Amino acid sequence: MRFGKFRKIVPMLVGFAPLMALAETPAPLAGWELGAYFDSYFQSSPQAHGAPGAQIVEGRLFDKRTNQTAVNMVELSARRKAGLTTFRIDAAFGDMVDAMAHSTTASTEPTRNITQATITHAPTDRLTFTVGKFYTPIGFETTKAKDNWQYSRSFTFNYAIPLWHQGLSVAYAIMPSKLTGTVYVVNNMTGQLSGESSTEPAYGLAFNATPMEELAVNYVYMTSYDAVVGEGKRDLHDINAIYNINSQYAVAVDYTMGTQVKPTGIANDTKWNGLALYFKAQFTPLYMSGPA
């Protein structure tokens, strides 16, 4: 989970999609830090299809509309730290909210406009407890465009992993600044209350390692049961790494592998995997992508 200094107006040009994302620096108000995030785009693509005025780019999840300006996400954030405990809540609206809640259940998802709501308690420098709703820790990419190396998210992020979770996480710094382990107990794997079909929780385990200043490696495993899909056992692995070549160039890789035991109507287990490679170059100090 990220909450830091937000960026000012950031112009982006990726493929056919120019973006204007506005995020203001949080300001204190009676002990609260307030923030705002605005994400809008316009794109035109030869791969678009559909009726005029409703054309989409197949495979896109967060930026599927074409030949029209879309308000992708407007989010208001509030955070307050009281001693060893931090409270946070984010409320958002826009196309991205519908995408995260899934179009088939968006209207019935009770927490669809609450993108994050957490209480975090850190009794020691090494131990941290978090409960509530939070973005998924799985994958190299993140939900917000401003925190990514590119505006469009890859197929690996859009379709191979969940987008958020609701539950509990416990993180422990095994080797401070070098290795952290986190255990997750969440509502199923997808985090969608309206789409849950099982009372069995999902369990996750993550390791975040920084063996050297230039290299960071992350591994997450999550498993769950879902009664609506056959025998229901689902496992998901994700490993990603980023290497900063120098202050101007960086490379990254993300690999995801999942299995579903005998989904309904299918005799054999289902498997999926995805690989994404990334390269980032900072040509000018005027703009730098990534989390603030």
N, C-alpha and C positions, 0 to 999 in steps of 0.2 A: 504494500500500500504506500502511496506517495502523497505527500502534502508539503509542498515547499513554496519557494518564491515562484509565482506564476509569471508567464511571459507576457510581454506587451504584444502589440499587433504583429503577427508573423505571417508574411506572404509565403505561399508554397506553390510549386508547380511540379506536378507529378503526372506524367503521361498527358492526358487531356484535361486534368482536373486542377484548376487553380483553387486555392483555399485561402480564406481569411479566418484566422483563429485569434480570438481576443481573450486574454486572461489577465485579470488585474492582480496586483500585489495585495495579499491579505492585509486588512486594516483592523486594528484592535477596537473592540466595542464592548465595554464593560467586561473585560476579560476574555472575550471571544475574538478569534481571528476569522474574518469573513473573506471569501473569495468568489470570483465569478469567472465562468468559462463560456466562450461563444465560438461555435464551429459552424461555418456555412461553406458551401461549395457550388460550383457550376462546372459541368463537364459535357463534352460532346464526344461520342464514340461511334465508329462504324459498326461495332458489334451490338449496338442497341437494337432491341426489338419490342414489339407491343404496339398498342394503339397510340396515336398522336397525343401528346400531353401526359402519357403514362408509360413512356418507354423506359426500360431498365437495361442495365448491362448484366448479362447472365453471370452468375458466380459471385458477384459482389454482394456484400452484406451491409456494410456501413456507408457505402457511397454508390448505390445502385442506380440512382435516378440520372437521367441524361436530358440535355436540351432544356433544362430549367434550373433555376436557383433553388437550392434546398437548405432549409435551416436544419442542420444535422443534429445539433445538440446545444442546449442552453442549460447550464448547470450553476446552481448556487451552493456554496459550501460554507460550513461553519465548524470551527474547531475550538475547543477550550481545554487547557491543561490545568488540572487541580492537583497539586502535589505529584503523586506517582501515577495518577490516572488521567487519561486523555479521552475526551468525548468528541465525536465527529459525526456529522450528518451532511449528506449531499442530496440535493433534490434536482432532478433534471427532466427536460421535456425535449421532444423532437424525434426525428426518424430513428436515431440511434437507440432511443429508449424502446421503440417498438421492435427493433431488431434484436435487442438483448432479451426482451420478454417473449420473443418468437411471435410471428404474425398470427399463428393459430390460437394462441392463449393470451395475447397482449391485453385484450379487453377484460379478462378475468383474473389477471395476475395482480394480487392485492398490493404488492410492494413495487410495482413497475416503475414508479416515479421516484423511488428512493434508491438511488444507485449505490450509495454506501451509508451505513449507519452502524457505528462501532463504539464500543467502550474498550479501551486498552489500559491494562494495568501492568506496570513494570516494578515489581517489588525489589528487584536487584538490577545491577547493570547487565546481567547476563540473561535473566528470565523475563519473558513478556507474555501476558495472556491477552487475547483479543476475542471478543464475542460480538456477534451481530451479522451484518450483511457486508460483504466486501468483494472487490473484483478478484477474479481467479489469479492464483500465483503461477498457473501453468503457462508455459510458453515464453518465448523471448519478446514477442510483441505485447502491447497493452491496449486497453480499450480506447483511450483518448488519443486522438491524432497527434497532439502536441508532444506526447511521450514516446513517439515512434520515430524511426528513421525515414519513414515514408508515410504519405497520407493514407493510401489504401492498405488494408490489412490483407495478408496472404490467405490462401485457401486453408493452410494449416491452422491459422488462428480462427478463421470464420466457421469451419466445419469439423475440425478434429478434436476440439477441446471445449469445455464449458466456458461461460463468460463471467459468471459470478457464483458466489456460494453464500449460504446462510448457516452459521454454526459457530464453532469454537476453534481457535488455534492456540498452540502453546509453542513458543520459540525459545531456544536456549543457545547462547553463544558458546559453543564447545571450545573454540579458540577465538577469542575476541578479535574482530577485524579480519579473521582468516577463514573461519568455518562456523556456520550456524545451522542447526537442525530444527525443523518445525514439524509438529504433528497436527493434523486437521481431523475434526469430527464434524461433518456437515450434513445438511438435509439432502440426501441423495446426491447425485453428481451434478445436476444441472442448476440447482438453486431455484427452480421455478416451483413455487408453492402450488399454483393452479395445475401444473402438469405432473405432479408427483403421483405415483401409483403404488408406492411401497412405503411402509413405515420404517424400513431398514435404513440406517444412515450410511453415508459414504465415509471412508477413512482415507487419509492422505499422509504422506511422509515426504518432506523436502529437505534437501541439503543445498546450501549456498556457500560456495568456496571461492576464496580469492587467494590462490597460492602465490601470486606475485602481483605487483601493483598494476601491471598491464593486462592481466588476465583474470576473468571472472567466469566461473562454471556453475550452472544450476541444474539440479535434477529433482523432478517431482514425480511421485507415484500416487495414483488414486484408484480405489476400488469400491464398487457399490453393487447393490442388487436392485433390480427393477422388475416387479412381478408381471408387468404388461408385456415384456419382451421375452417370451419363452422362459428358459430357466433363469434368466436374469443376471448372471454374473458378468460384470463389465470391469475391465482393467485398462488403465491408461498410464503410459510412461512418457515423459518428456525430458529431454536433456538439451541444453543450449549453452553456448559459450560466446564470449566477446573478447576480442584481443585488440588493444589500442596500440597500433603500430608506432604512432607518435601523436603529438598534439593535434595533427591535422587529419590523419587517416585511421580508420578502424574497420575491422571485419568481424562478422558474427555468423554463427550457424545454429540452426534449431531443428531437432529431429523429434517427431511425435509418433508413437506406436500404440494402437489400441486393439482390444479384442472384446467381442461380445459372444457369450456362450449361447449358441442355438437360438437366435432371435425368432419370434413368432413367424411361422410360415416358411422358415428356412431350416433345412435338415442339418446343415453344418454350421460351425462357428463362423462368425464374421470378423474379418481383420481389416484394419486400415493403418496407413502410415503416411507420413509426409515429411519432406525435407525442404528447408528454406535457407538460402545463403544471402548474406547482406554485405554491402560495402558502403562506407560513409566517408565523404571528404568534405572538409570545411575549407572552402575557397576564400571566404572573407569573414572577418569577425563580426560583420553586421548580422549574420544569421547563423545559428547553431541549433540543430535538431536535438531531440532527446529531452528527458525530464529536467525541469528547472531545479 
